Amino acid sequence: MNMYSRLAKSCGLALSTGLMVLALAGCVSIESSNDEQSSSSAPAQSATPIEGTVTPSAKNPDGEATGTATVPKETAANSYDQTFRTIESKATEKKCSGKMTISGDGEILKLIGNCQQVEIAGTGNMIIGGRIKDLSISGAGNIVAVNNIENVSVSGVGNSVAWRNDNASTEDAGQSNRLGSDALDGVELGY
């Protein structure tokens, strides 16, 4: 074969490959769905995992489902319990006295006994306890979980206080505070 024949053959092969790629280029289109576009423009939100089991619906003898399946959702009690246990695993026990003031920063404490008056003036503390009669918080960024509490008074900023009983009285003179049984939902402990 002469040089021109080989050149024509290799150019022809390259040309036919290029034409095939060009012809197929219009056949495939990759586009985002509307769901993806709307979710990508929305701000990202952190979601807490849903714990539980899926209960399948009952079936007729012919194999068709008779009802709808149920999926238990996470409750505030689960967030409370999880946060309480996590803090408890790292907490230092401190016995309550008549009136107790926590003025330090970043303390992780488990209050032991029936506490009468607890004041939290510090910042970034994580406090758990069984019972507090009167709790006042003037600090910022504190996380408190108490099984039973009577009175909560908050004048600080960004505090989260949760309890299990139904009859607590609250006063919030601060800003961005979360008070109540669901106050720990979505709270990140940082460890």
Phi and psi in degrees as a GROMACS rama.xvg file:
@    title "Ramachandran Plot"
@    xaxis  label "Phi"
@    yaxis  label "Psi"
@TYPE xy
-87.3187  171.683  ASN-2
-64.4702  -37.1754  MET-3
-67.7109  -35.7303  TYR-4
-66.5416  -44.5105  SER-5
-64.769  -40.2268  ARG-6
-64.947  -43.5473  LEU-7
-65.2037  -39.4035  ALA-8
-65.7912  -46.1657  LYS-9
-70.4208  -36.4286  SER-10
-67.5322  -38.1281  CYS-11
-64.2892  -41.5123  GLY-12
-64.408  -44.292  LEU-13
-65.9801  -39.9228  ALA-14
-66.3691  -43.2164  LEU-15
-67.9362  -36.2512  SER-16
-64.7799  -43.8528  THR-17
-62.305  -42.2564  GLY-18
-66.2705  -37.4707  LEU-19
-65.4144  -43.8421  MET-20
-62.8067  -42.6583  VAL-21
-64.1873  -39.8972  LEU-22
-67.6937  -38.1967  ALA-23
-79.9652  -18.396  LEU-24
-60.1828  -33.4732  ALA-25
-80.0614  -11.2067  GLY-26
-82.4114  -22.4866  CYS-27
-115.92  130.951  VAL-28
-136.558  128.481  SER-29
-111.897  116.894  ILE-30
-130.471  151.619  GLU-31
-76.9026  144.693  SER-32
-75.0293  163.913  SER-33
-60.853  -35.3173  ASN-34
-62.6542  -42.9113  ASP-35
-66.8872  -39.7173  GLU-36
-65.91  -42.7836  GLN-37
-69.7177  -35.5772  SER-38
-74.4989  -28.3016  SER-39
-75.0328  -25.469  SER-40
-86.3204  -16.924  SER-41
-81.0573  147.809  ALA-42
-66.553  145.34  PRO-43
-69.5349  137.667  ALA-44
-123.387  140.513  GLN-45
-84.3158  135.478  SER-46
-114.841  137.388  ALA-47
-82.6087  144.463  THR-48
-67.0875  148.172  PRO-49
-96.0182  121.978  ILE-50
-98.1301  148.399  GLU-51
143.573  -168.757  GLY-52
-128.093  158.002  THR-53
-96.8693  127.111  VAL-54
-101.396  113.717  THR-55
-68.7517  153.749  PRO-56
-75.922  155.399  SER-57
-69.9354  156.023  ALA-58
-122.155  145.565  LYS-59
-71.3061  165.978  ASN-60
-58.5728  -25.8604  PRO-61
-82.3803  -1.09815  ASP-62
98.2718  -2.82142  GLY-63
-87.9956  146.011  GLU-64
-68.5015  142.219  ALA-65
-99.1524  -18.2106  THR-66
-149.349  -164.615  GLY-67
-103.881  152.495  THR-68
-75.7163  156.269  ALA-69
-118.169  138.393  THR-70
-122.832  109.719  VAL-71
-63.4327  137.06  PRO-72
-98.9204  157.167  LYS-73
-67.9274  137.355  GLU-74
-105.693  166.142  THR-75
-60.2165  -32.8813  ALA-76
-61.706  -36.8847  ALA-77
-66.1309  -41.5561  ASN-78
-63.73  -42.5641  SER-79
-60.552  -51.7918  TYR-80
-59.4628  -45.0949  ASP-81
-63.221  -45.2462  GLN-82
-64.9809  -43.8867  THR-83
-58.4746  -48.8914  PHE-84
-64.1832  -39.3691  ARG-85
-65.034  -45.9615  THR-86
-65.5939  -42.0471  ILE-87
-58.9989  -35.6969  GLU-88
-66.3677  -20.8604  SER-89
-115.726  -0.832732  LYS-90
-80.1231  150.738  ALA-91
-96.82  130.827  THR-92
-76.6021  137.621  GLU-93
-138.819  124.298  LYS-94
-74.5933  136.184  LYS-95
-75.2823  144.663  CYS-96
-115.346  -173.672  SER-97
-53.8525  -56.9472  GLY-98
-127.182  126.607  LYS-99
-125.645  133.412  MET-100
-117.676  129.044  THR-101
-109.569  104.042  ILE-102
-109.091  -5.10806  SER-103
-74.0061  171.507  GLY-104
-114.555  137.294  ASP-105
72.1572  22.1657  GLY-106
-80.7266  145.757  GLU-107
-119.909  108.241  ILE-108
-129.064  145.15  LEU-109
-114.042  114.027  LYS-110
-82.208  126.593  LEU-111
-103.306  134.631  ILE-112
99.6186  -179.769  GLY-113
-89.0504  104.98  ASN-114
-82.0624  133.652  CYS-115
-84.7494  -62.3902  GLN-116
-129.594  125.512  GLN-117
-126.145  126.103  VAL-118
-113.776  130.078  GLU-119
-113.568  108.385  ILE-120
-105.079  -10.9262  ALA-121
-82.4448  -176.374  GLY-122
-122.996  138.843  THR-123
69.0029  29.8978  GLY-124
-88.476  152.503  ASN-125
-121.494  115.161  MET-126
-125.513  133.387  ILE-127
-127.455  157.576  ILE-128
-167.992  166.612  GLY-129
-83.5202  -49.0932  GLY-130
-148.634  132.488  ARG-131
-132.671  127.777  ILE-132
-74.8587  -56.0688  LYS-133
-126.514  121.871  ASP-134
-118.832  129.051  LEU-135
-128.236  137.317  SER-136
-127.599  119.989  ILE-137
-111.294  -8.52255  SER-138
-80.7407  -170.774  GLY-139
-128.583  145.708  ALA-140
66.9432  29.2747  GLY-141
-90.6103  146.692  ASN-142
-118.574  122.998  ILE-143
-129.895  132.161  VAL-144
-130.809  117.573  ALA-145
-130.033  134.046  VAL-146
-63.1268  -41.9616  ASN-147
-139.487  126.629  ASN-148
-140.46  144.701  ILE-149
-99.1239  -51.1947  GLU-150
-130.98  133.242  ASN-151
-126.401  126.595  VAL-152
-129.048  120.179  SER-153
-124.227  127.597  VAL-154
-121.255  -3.20858  SER-155
-83.6207  -166.839  GLY-156
-123.781  134.674  VAL-157
68.6993  33.4134  GLY-158
-95.7935  148.383  ASN-159
-123.214  120.709  SER-160
-128.189  121.332  VAL-161
-124.192  149.737  ALA-162
-147.735  167.468  TRP-163
-100.777  -28.931  ARG-164
-73.3956  162.745  ASN-165
-95.3861  -11.5157  ASP-166
-113.073  33.5874  ASN-167
-82.9091  142.452  ALA-168
-99.7693  142.189  SER-169
-129.324  151.235  THR-170
-141.359  121.727  GLU-171
-121.226  100.161  ASP-172
-101.464  5.15695  ALA-173
-97.6537  -155.618  GLY-174
-132.561  144.137  GLN-175
56.4532  34.986  SER-176
-93.7151  149.203  ASN-177
-119.395  120.79  ARG-178
-128.01  136.285  LEU-179
129.351  179.433  GLY-180
-63.7747  -26.5554  SER-181
-101.359  13.6143  ASP-182
-64.3737  -19.0978  ALA-183
-96.4888  -1.76703  LEU-184
-61.1938  121.944  ASP-185
79.0613  4.72807  GLY-186
-76.1473  128.014  VAL-187
-94.8199  129.832  GLU-188
-88.3059  -16.1682  LEU-189
81.4848  9.90068  GLY-190
